[in-house]
Amino acid sequence: MKFERRKFEELTAEELYEILKSRNEIFVIEQECIFQDCDDCDFGYHVFCRDEAGRVAAYMRIYEIEQEPDVYLIDGQAIWSGNLTAEQIRTGTKMADYQDPDRGTMPKENARMVQMGRVLTLEHGKGLGGELLKEGIRTAWDQMGADMIFIEAEDYVEGYYTKAGFVTTSDVFLKDDIPHVHMELWKS
């Protein structure tokens, strides 16, 4: 299958519909998880491929995490303060102050961070997930100029990301009642 990568504004209405349909199929129906899927983090790149029927068979989104004082790390998501409650701001970590256990404080200048998320494949065991991850990493490095890729992975797929070089940087935590871990990959 051929992967496509598009900025949000380059997606056609039909592509966006198929992306949201596949995300709903996996994250809401299959995982029985009720959450707000459209979360203001879709304005970066979308990497996907379609099956013979035209469905989005593999997908991920990648968006830049800005190192500004008004961007907070909340449950693994980079969220602008205008979208947060006062309690979330009080207990959250400013991205500019993010501490990496292995590298110390994030560089304040010239470090571009992106976050991958909503990673899915409709069919498992065919190698599509590995190809999707490779294409996503290429997109982060080549198209977005990233220095670091941050993800919050469901803990049962931690090995999938580890094979690609990601390092786990947190203990297991629950997000939407699903165990997750924070992971990151630095460009070498």
Buried (B, 14 or more C-beta within 10 A) or exposed (E): BEBBBBEEEEBEEEBBEBBBEBBEBBBEEEBEBEEEEEEEBBEBBBBBBBEEEEBBBBBBBBBBBBBEEBBBBBBBBBBBBEEBEEEBBEEBEBBBEBEBEEEEEBEEEEBBBBBBBBBBBBEEEEEBBEBBBEBBBEBBBEBBEBBBBBBBBBBEBBEBBBEBEBBBBEEEBEBEEBEBBBBBBBEE
